[in-house]
Amino acid sequence: FFPLFFLKHFVWNIPDDIDDAFYLVLMIVFITPTANNIMIMVELGDKVSKEGISRLLGWQYFFAPALLSINVSIIVYLVNSSIQS
């Protein structure tokens, strides 16, 4: 995770007692589905884009439970391994 490395070493100086929990929450926010953000942008577009994006979001919500569970497991593992090292 290059963004995590970049933030941790060059941008934010997070205190050591909260840094692991902070980065866990930060990574979980980055992997959540993007439906609300996309729907706001689509409402400003035309009818063709609304239908296509609606179909795409339907597939995203269909696969989200499995993919989100896998991603959260990987992130928790990475945070846990950084705590132990």
Accessible surface in RSA format (square Angstrom, percent):
REM  Atomic radii and reference values for relative SASA: ProtOr
REM  Chains: A
REM  Algorithm: Lee & Richards
REM  Probe-radius: 1.40
REM  Slices: 20
REM RES _ NUM      All-atoms   Total-Side   Main-Chain    Non-polar    All polar
REM                ABS   REL    ABS   REL    ABS   REL    ABS   REL    ABS   REL
RES PHE A   1   133.85  67.0  77.79  48.2  56.06 145.9  84.20  51.0  49.65 142.1
RES PHE A   2   148.14  74.1 137.42  85.1  10.72  27.9 141.67  85.9   6.47  18.5
RES PRO A   3    81.74  59.6  77.09  70.3   4.64  16.9  81.67  67.4   0.07   0.4
RES LEU A   4    37.72  21.0  34.63  24.8   3.09   7.8  36.48  25.6   1.23   3.3
RES PHE A   5   104.79  52.4 101.19  62.7   3.59   9.3 104.42  63.3   0.37   1.1
RES PHE A   6    89.64  44.8  89.64  55.5   0.01   0.0  89.64  54.3   0.00   0.0
RES LEU A   7    29.21  16.3  29.21  20.9   0.00   0.0  29.21  20.5   0.00   0.0
RES LYS A   8    78.81  38.4  62.49  38.3  16.32  38.9  33.93  30.5  44.88  47.8
RES HIS A   9   110.18  60.2  78.29  54.4  31.89  81.6  50.98  52.5  59.20  68.9
RES PHE A  10   141.01  70.5 104.32  64.6  36.69  95.5 110.69  67.1  30.33  86.8
RES VAL A  11    75.97  50.0  44.64  40.4  31.33  75.5  48.85  42.4  27.12  73.6
RES TRP A  12   108.70  43.6 102.19  49.5   6.51  15.3  80.83  43.1  27.86  45.2
RES ASN A  13   150.66 103.9 120.11 116.1  30.54  73.5  37.43  90.1 113.22 109.4
RES ILE A  14    33.75  19.2  23.04  17.2  10.70  25.8  23.04  16.6  10.70  29.0
RES PRO A  15    78.54  57.2  66.60  60.7  11.94  43.4  78.54  64.8   0.00   0.0
RES ASP A  16   128.02  89.7 108.81 108.3  19.21  45.4  36.74  86.5  91.28  91.0
RES ASP A  17   128.99  90.4  86.38  86.0  42.61 100.8  50.26 118.3  78.73  78.5
RES ILE A  18    89.70  51.0  87.82  65.4   1.88   4.5  89.61  64.5   0.09   0.2
RES ASP A  19    21.16  14.8  21.05  21.0   0.11   0.3   1.84   4.3  19.32  19.3
RES ASP A  20    39.44  27.6  37.96  37.8   1.48   3.5  12.06  28.4  27.38  27.3
RES ALA A  21    63.95  58.8  56.86  87.7   7.09  16.1  61.26  86.3   2.69   7.1
RES PHE A  22    65.30  32.7  58.01  35.9   7.29  19.0  64.24  38.9   1.06   3.0
RES TYR A  23     8.43   3.9   8.43   4.8   0.00   0.0   6.75   5.1   1.69   2.1
RES LEU A  24    47.11  26.2  47.11  33.7   0.00   0.0  47.11  33.1   0.00   0.0
RES VAL A  25    91.76  60.4  90.91  82.3   0.85   2.1  91.74  79.7   0.02   0.1
RES LEU A  26    30.41  16.9  28.43  20.3   1.98   5.0  30.25  21.2   0.16   0.4
RES MET A  27    11.88   6.2  10.86   7.2   1.01   2.4  11.71  10.0   0.17   0.2
RES ILE A  28    56.55  32.2  56.55  42.1   0.00   0.0  56.55  40.7   0.00   0.0
RES VAL A  29    92.09  60.6  84.28  76.3   7.80  18.8  84.85  73.7   7.23  19.6
RES PHE A  30   136.05  68.1 105.34  65.2  30.71  79.9 108.50  65.8  27.56  78.9
RES ILE A  31    45.57  25.9  27.10  20.2  18.48  44.5  33.39  24.0  12.18  33.0
RES THR A  32    60.72  43.2  53.75  54.5   6.97  16.6  37.84  50.8  22.88  34.6
RES PRO A  33    47.00  34.3  24.87  22.7  22.13  80.4  28.09  23.2  18.91 117.5
RES THR A  34    60.20  42.8  58.57  59.4   1.64   3.9  55.08  74.0   5.12   7.7
RES ALA A  35     7.89   7.3   7.03  10.8   0.86   2.0   7.03   9.9   0.86   2.3
RES ASN A  36   121.14  83.5 116.11 112.2   5.03  12.1  28.49  68.6  92.65  89.6
RES ASN A  37    97.69  67.4  93.20  90.1   4.49  10.8  19.31  46.5  78.38  75.8
RES ILE A  38    40.46  23.0  40.46  30.1   0.00   0.0  40.46  29.1   0.00   0.0
RES MET A  39    63.69  33.0  63.48  42.0   0.21   0.5  61.95  52.7   1.74   2.3
RES ILE A  40   118.88  67.6 115.19  85.8   3.69   8.9 117.77  84.8   1.11   3.0
RES MET A  41   122.61  63.5 112.31  74.3  10.30  24.5  73.71  62.7  48.91  64.8
RES VAL A  42    11.49   7.6   8.16   7.4   3.33   8.0  11.49  10.0   0.00   0.0
RES GLU A  43   101.78  58.4  84.11  63.6  17.66  42.1  37.85  73.2  63.93  52.2
RES LEU A  44   155.17  86.4 120.52  86.2  34.65  87.1 124.64  87.5  30.53  82.1
RES GLY A  45    41.29  50.9   0.00   N/A  41.29  50.9  26.62  73.1  14.67  32.8
RES ASP A  46    90.86  63.6  79.63  79.3  11.22  26.5  46.43 109.3  44.42  44.3
RES LYS A  47   146.82  71.6 140.32  86.1   6.50  15.5  92.94  83.7  53.89  57.4
RES VAL A  48   116.84  76.9 113.35 102.6   3.49   8.4 113.53  98.6   3.31   9.0
RES SER A  49    42.95  36.3  33.87  45.2   9.08  20.9  41.48  88.3   1.48   2.1
RES LYS A  50    72.62  35.4  72.42  44.4   0.19   0.5  30.47  27.4  42.14  44.9
RES GLU A  51    89.24  51.2  82.58  62.5   6.65  15.8  36.36  70.3  52.88  43.2
RES GLY A  52    33.36  41.1   0.00   N/A  33.36  41.1  26.81  73.6   6.55  14.7
RES ILE A  53    42.71  24.3  42.62  31.8   0.09   0.2  42.62  30.7   0.09   0.2
RES SER A  54    59.00  49.9  47.07  62.8  11.92  27.5  34.16  72.7  24.84  34.8
RES ARG A  55   159.48  67.0 148.52  75.7  10.96  26.1  61.14  83.6  98.34  59.6
RES LEU A  56   105.00  58.5 102.21  73.1   2.79   7.0 104.54  73.4   0.46   1.2
RES LEU A  57    11.90   6.6  11.90   8.5   0.00   0.0  11.90   8.4   0.00   0.0
RES GLY A  58    41.62  51.3   0.00   N/A  41.62  51.3  34.46  94.6   7.16  16.0
RES TRP A  59   141.81  56.9 139.82  67.7   1.99   4.7 122.76  65.5  19.04  30.9
RES GLN A  60    57.17  32.0  47.27  34.5   9.90  23.6  31.53  67.1  25.64  19.4
RES TYR A  61   120.52  56.3 108.98  62.0  11.55  30.0  86.90  65.3  33.62  41.4
RES PHE A  62   140.77  70.4 117.93  73.0  22.84  59.4 125.86  76.3  14.91  42.7
RES PHE A  63    99.14  49.6  97.87  60.6   1.27   3.3  99.14  60.1   0.00   0.0
RES ALA A  64    15.81  14.5  10.32  15.9   5.50  12.5  15.73  22.2   0.08   0.2
RES PRO A  65    88.98  64.9  77.12  70.3  11.87  43.1  87.05  71.9   1.93  12.0
RES ALA A  66    62.19  57.2  52.04  80.3  10.15  23.1  61.07  86.0   1.12   3.0
RES LEU A  67   100.18  55.8  99.97  71.5   0.21   0.5  99.98  70.2   0.20   0.5
RES LEU A  68    54.57  30.4  53.01  37.9   1.55   3.9  53.82  37.8   0.75   2.0
RES SER A  69    67.56  57.1  59.03  78.8   8.53  19.6  38.00  80.9  29.57  41.4
RES ILE A  70    96.89  55.1  94.07  70.1   2.82   6.8  96.85  69.7   0.05   0.1
RES ASN A  71    56.49  39.0  55.32  53.5   1.17   2.8   4.19  10.1  52.30  50.6
RES VAL A  72    45.27  29.8  45.27  41.0   0.00   0.0  45.27  39.3   0.00   0.0
RES SER A  73    71.53  60.4  59.21  79.0  12.32  28.4  37.86  80.6  33.66  47.2
RES ILE A  74    85.85  48.9  83.56  62.3   2.29   5.5  85.84  61.8   0.01   0.0
RES ILE A  75     4.28   2.4   4.28   3.2   0.00   0.0   4.28   3.1   0.00   0.0
RES VAL A  76    71.47  47.0  70.76  64.1   0.71   1.7  71.09  61.8   0.39   1.0
RES TYR A  77   149.51  69.8 144.91  82.5   4.60  12.0 104.14  78.3  45.37  55.9
RES LEU A  78    63.47  35.3  59.16  42.3   4.31  10.8  59.49  41.8   3.98  10.7
RES VAL A  79    13.92   9.2  12.46  11.3   1.47   3.5  13.92  12.1   0.00   0.0
RES ASN A  80    70.03  48.3  69.08  66.8   0.96   2.3   9.13  22.0  60.90  58.9
RES SER A  81    44.02  37.2  36.29  48.4   7.73  17.8  28.92  61.6  15.10  21.2
RES SER A  82    48.71  41.2  30.78  41.1  17.94  41.3  30.00  63.9  18.72  26.2
RES ILE A  83    96.34  54.8  74.18  55.3  22.16  53.4  77.53  55.8  18.81  51.0
RES GLN A  84   142.46  79.7 103.84  75.9  38.62  92.0  41.02  87.3 101.45  76.9
RES SER A  85   123.60 104.4  60.70  81.0  62.90 144.9  77.62 165.3  45.98  64.4
END  Absolute sums over single chains surface
CHAIN  1 A     6654.1       5704.0        950.0       4774.6       1879.5
END  Absolute sums over all chains
TOTAL          6654.1       5704.0        950.0       4774.6       1879.5
